[in-house]
Amino acid sequence: MEFIDEILLVKKPQAHLVDSLAEQYSAIAFKFGYFEAQSPCWLYFMRKEGQAAAFEVQFGNISEFKSSLDKLTRSGAQICFLMTSSRAHMLRLEEARGLLSRNFQIGKQKFVLIDIENGRCLKVNFEWDEFQSKMSQPQREGGEGGERPLFREVRRKKIYGKRGEHKQQD
């Protein structure tokens, strides 16, 4: 199982929320070869050869969310995890993603926003990996296996009309 999938399987602890989460996340990180390092992140910053992961927990208001996202982006980690709770009623995961994309230049950093109440997650900046995995798979024709090819080779309908005019399809 992959590192991110293991992190997503962590359930909300009944007591000592932050300490229990920190223990569980560090155990998973050690399992995958990460070691604890110093960072501005509040919960944890783990590093291994050529890769780093940062963890933050946030249940506060919008400015506190911004400061946590700022810490994550400044950490330089390739994978950043932000844990929040839907019980806090402050920001939904989609709003946190909007806050992240509007206010920060994340470059190649990947963010995983996790709601620990219901186990829901939202991945940000993972689109390129999904596209690359689809491109590495052999493409099938429309008749085989029922899948459509990723890119259309030939346009089926001829389009008539000049530039600036209303176009007509055959």
C-alpha positions in Angstrom: 0.0 0.0 0.0 1.2 3.5 -0.8 2.2 6.1 1.9 -0.7 8.4 1.2 -3.3 5.6 1.3 -1.9 4.5 4.7 -2.2 8.0 6.1 -5.8 8.2 4.8 -6.7 5.0 6.7 -6.0 6.6 10.1 -9.2 7.0 12.1 -10.0 9.7 14.5 -8.9 8.8 18.0 -11.3 8.9 20.9 -9.0 10.8 23.3 -5.9 13.0 23.1 -6.6 13.9 19.5 -3.4 15.7 18.5 -1.0 13.4 20.4 -2.7 10.3 19.1 -2.7 11.5 15.5 1.0 12.5 15.8 1.9 9.0 17.1 -0.1 7.2 14.3 1.3 9.4 11.5 4.9 9.1 12.7 4.5 5.3 13.0 3.3 5.2 9.3 6.1 7.5 8.2 8.8 5.5 10.0 7.4 2.4 8.3 8.0 4.0 4.9 11.5 5.2 5.8 10.8 8.8 6.9 12.6 10.3 9.9 11.6 13.3 12.0 13.1 16.6 11.0 12.9 20.2 12.2 10.4 22.5 10.5 8.0 25.3 11.0 5.1 22.8 10.9 3.2 22.4 14.1 2.5 18.6 14.1 5.3 16.9 12.2 7.8 17.1 9.4 9.3 13.9 8.1 12.1 13.5 5.7 13.8 10.7 3.8 16.3 10.7 0.9 15.0 13.2 -1.7 11.5 13.4 -0.2 9.7 15.1 2.6 6.2 15.1 4.1 4.7 17.7 6.3 1.7 17.4 8.6 -0.6 20.2 10.1 -3.8 20.0 12.1 -6.2 23.0 12.0 -9.6 23.6 13.5 -9.5 27.4 13.6 -10.7 30.4 11.6 -9.7 31.4 8.1 -6.6 33.3 9.1 -5.4 30.3 11.1 -6.0 28.1 8.0 -3.9 30.5 6.0 -1.1 30.4 8.4 -1.1 26.6 8.5 -1.2 26.5 4.7 1.7 29.0 4.6 3.7 26.8 6.9 3.1 23.8 4.7 4.1 25.7 1.5 7.2 27.2 3.1 8.3 23.7 4.5 9.3 22.6 1.0 7.8 19.2 1.5 6.7 17.3 -1.6 3.6 15.9 0.2 1.7 18.1 2.6 -1.2 16.9 4.8 -3.7 19.2 6.4 -6.1 17.6 8.9 -9.3 19.3 9.8 -12.7 18.4 11.1 -16.2 19.0 9.7 -17.3 19.5 13.3 -15.3 22.7 13.5 -17.8 24.2 11.0 -15.2 26.7 9.7 -14.1 25.6 6.3 -15.1 22.7 4.1 -12.4 20.9 2.3 -13.4 22.5 -1.0 -13.1 26.0 0.5 -9.7 25.1 2.0 -8.6 24.0 -1.5 -9.8 27.3 -2.9 -7.9 29.2 -0.2 -4.8 27.3 -1.0 -5.0 27.8 -4.8 -5.9 31.5 -4.5 -3.3 32.6 -2.0 -0.2 30.3 -2.5 2.1 29.3 -5.3 2.4 25.5 -4.6 4.4 24.5 -7.7 5.0 20.8 -7.6 3.9 20.3 -4.0 1.0 17.9 -3.5 -1.5 18.6 -0.8 -3.9 16.1 0.9 -6.7 17.8 2.8 -8.3 15.3 5.3 -11.5 15.6 7.3 -10.8 13.3 10.3 -14.5 13.2 11.3 -15.8 11.4 8.3 -12.6 10.2 6.7 -13.1 12.3 3.5 -10.1 13.6 1.7 -9.3 16.0 -1.1 -6.2 15.7 -3.1 -4.7 18.9 -4.6 -2.1 19.0 -7.5 -2.3 15.2 -8.2 -3.7 15.6 -11.7 -0.4 15.2 -13.5 0.2 11.9 -11.8 -3.2 10.6 -12.9 -2.7 11.8 -16.4 0.8 10.2 -16.6 -0.6 6.9 -15.3 -3.3 6.9 -18.0 -0.8 7.7 -20.7 1.5 4.8 -19.6 -1.4 2.3 -20.0 -1.8 0.9 -23.5 -4.6 2.6 -25.4 -7.4 0.4 -26.6 -9.7 1.0 -29.5 -13.4 1.9 -28.9 -14.6 -1.6 -29.6 -12.2 -3.5 -27.3 -12.9 -3.5 -23.6 -15.5 -0.7 -24.0 -13.0 2.1 -23.2 -12.7 5.1 -25.4 -9.2 6.2 -26.4 -7.7 9.0 -24.4 -7.3 11.2 -27.5 -9.4 11.2 -30.7 -7.4 10.4 -33.8 -9.8 11.7 -36.5 -12.6 14.2 -36.3 -15.8 12.4 -37.4 -17.8 15.3 -38.6 -16.6 17.8 -41.1 -17.1 21.5 -40.1 -18.0 24.0 -42.8 -17.7 27.8 -42.5 -15.1 30.5 -42.7 -13.4 32.3 -39.8 -15.8 34.5 -37.9 -18.9 33.0 -39.5 -21.4 30.6 -38.0 -20.0 27.1 -38.4 -22.1 24.1 -39.7 -21.4 20.5 -39.1 -22.2 17.8 -41.5 
